Amino acid sequence: MEELRLAIDKFLKKELLITNEQVASVSTFRIGEISNTLAISTQKGLVFTKMEDIMNLSADRSYTTIQLTNGEKHFVSKSITHFEKLLTEFPFFFRTHKSHIINLKYIRESGAEIVMEDDNVILLSRAKKERFSQFI
């Protein structure tokens, strides 16, 4: 029984660990001083990232992987549709496929597929090709 209590305490301490930096970021975020910033809820806590630092988002059922320009990836338990709604006010994001949203600033090549600056290949659906060509 004592082992279980210690394991639960250890888990709670790890899960509830919030850094001073995260608290300061939340306070700044709440009063609107951080514009163009997305708060990403991860297993390690809240991560704040500038919209322009997001290279692409990829869906895996009801989860989304957010790829940042610095190489970091964040796995989030929100659907890509959730993020599509959040990103509508930012014209540099484009949904290329049911599974992908890209930042148009980081395209290296485009055609039937889109190659991002990190060499990640993103699918472009046939239904989105015409609209995509208007942006490029």
C-alpha positions as CSV (number, residue, x, y, z in Angstrom):
1,M,0.0,0.0,0.0
2,E,2.8,2.4,0.9
3,E,4.5,1.7,-2.6
4,L,1.2,2.7,-4.3
5,R,1.0,5.9,-2.2
6,L,4.6,6.8,-3.1
7,A,4.0,6.0,-6.8
8,I,0.9,8.3,-6.8
9,D,2.7,11.1,-5.0
10,K,5.6,10.8,-7.5
11,F,3.2,10.9,-10.4
12,L,1.3,13.9,-9.1
13,K,4.5,15.9,-8.4
14,K,5.6,15.2,-12.0
15,E,2.2,16.0,-13.6
16,L,1.6,19.1,-11.5
17,L,5.1,20.5,-12.0
18,I,4.7,24.0,-13.4
19,T,7.6,26.2,-14.0
20,N,7.8,29.9,-13.1
21,E,8.3,30.5,-16.8
22,Q,5.0,28.8,-17.6
23,V,3.2,30.8,-15.0
24,A,4.6,34.0,-16.3
25,S,3.7,33.0,-19.9
26,V,0.1,32.3,-18.9
27,S,-0.2,35.6,-17.1
28,T,1.2,37.5,-20.1
29,F,-1.0,35.4,-22.5
30,R,-4.2,36.1,-20.5
31,I,-3.7,39.9,-20.6
32,G,-3.1,39.9,-24.3
33,E,0.5,40.9,-24.4
34,I,1.4,37.8,-26.4
35,S,-0.1,38.3,-29.8
36,N,0.0,35.7,-32.6
37,T,0.8,33.0,-30.0
38,L,-0.6,29.5,-29.6
39,A,-0.8,27.8,-26.3
40,I,-0.2,24.1,-26.8
41,S,-1.2,21.7,-24.0
42,T,1.3,18.9,-24.0
43,Q,2.2,16.1,-21.5
44,K,4.9,18.4,-20.0
45,G,2.5,21.3,-19.6
46,L,1.7,24.4,-21.6
47,V,4.0,25.4,-24.4
48,F,3.7,28.8,-26.0
49,T,4.8,29.2,-29.6
50,K,4.5,32.0,-32.1
51,M,2.3,31.3,-35.0
52,E,5.1,32.0,-37.5
53,D,7.2,29.3,-35.8
54,I,4.7,26.6,-36.8
55,M,5.8,24.8,-40.0
56,N,2.9,22.4,-40.3
57,L,0.3,20.3,-38.5
58,S,-0.4,16.7,-39.2
59,A,-3.5,14.7,-38.1
60,D,-3.6,11.2,-36.8
61,R,-7.3,10.5,-36.1
62,S,-8.2,12.8,-33.2
63,Y,-4.6,13.8,-32.5
64,T,-2.4,16.4,-34.1
65,T,1.3,16.7,-34.4
66,I,2.6,20.3,-34.5
67,Q,6.0,20.6,-36.2
68,L,7.9,23.8,-35.3
69,T,10.6,25.5,-37.4
70,N,13.2,24.7,-34.7
71,G,12.6,20.9,-35.2
72,E,10.5,20.4,-32.1
73,K,7.3,18.3,-32.4
74,H,4.3,18.5,-30.1
75,F,1.8,15.7,-30.0
76,V,-1.6,17.2,-28.9
77,S,-4.9,15.4,-28.2
78,K,-6.9,17.9,-30.3
79,S,-8.2,17.3,-33.8
80,I,-6.7,19.1,-36.8
81,T,-10.2,20.7,-37.3
82,H,-9.8,22.3,-33.9
83,F,-6.5,23.9,-35.0
84,E,-8.0,24.9,-38.4
85,K,-10.6,27.0,-36.7
86,L,-7.9,28.6,-34.5
87,L,-5.7,29.4,-37.5
88,T,-8.4,30.9,-39.8
89,E,-7.3,34.5,-39.0
90,F,-3.8,33.8,-40.1
91,P,-3.6,33.8,-43.9
92,F,-0.3,32.1,-44.1
93,F,-1.8,28.7,-43.0
94,F,-3.5,26.5,-45.6
95,R,-5.2,23.1,-45.2
96,T,-3.8,21.0,-48.0
97,H,-5.4,17.8,-47.2
98,K,-7.7,16.3,-44.6
99,S,-4.6,15.4,-42.6
100,H,-2.4,18.5,-43.1
101,I,-2.2,22.2,-42.5
102,I,0.9,24.0,-43.7
103,N,2.5,27.4,-43.1
104,L,2.9,28.8,-46.6
105,K,6.1,30.6,-45.6
106,Y,8.0,27.4,-45.3
107,I,7.3,25.8,-48.7
108,R,10.5,24.8,-50.6
109,E,8.7,23.1,-53.6
110,S,5.2,22.6,-54.7
111,G,3.5,20.4,-57.3
112,A,1.4,17.2,-56.8
113,E,3.1,17.2,-53.4
114,I,4.5,20.0,-51.3
115,V,8.0,19.8,-49.9
116,M,8.6,21.9,-46.8
117,E,11.9,23.5,-45.8
118,D,12.6,20.5,-43.4
119,D,12.2,18.1,-46.4
120,N,8.9,16.9,-45.0
121,V,6.6,15.9,-48.0
122,I,3.0,17.0,-47.5
123,L,0.1,15.7,-49.6
124,L,-2.1,18.1,-51.6
125,S,-5.6,16.9,-52.3
126,R,-7.0,17.2,-55.8
127,A,-9.9,19.2,-54.4
128,K,-7.5,21.8,-52.9
129,K,-5.1,22.2,-55.9
130,E,-6.9,25.1,-57.5
131,R,-7.3,27.1,-54.3
132,F,-3.7,26.4,-53.4
133,S,-2.4,27.7,-56.7
134,Q,-4.1,31.0,-55.9
135,F,-1.9,31.3,-52.8
136,I,1.4,30.5,-54.5
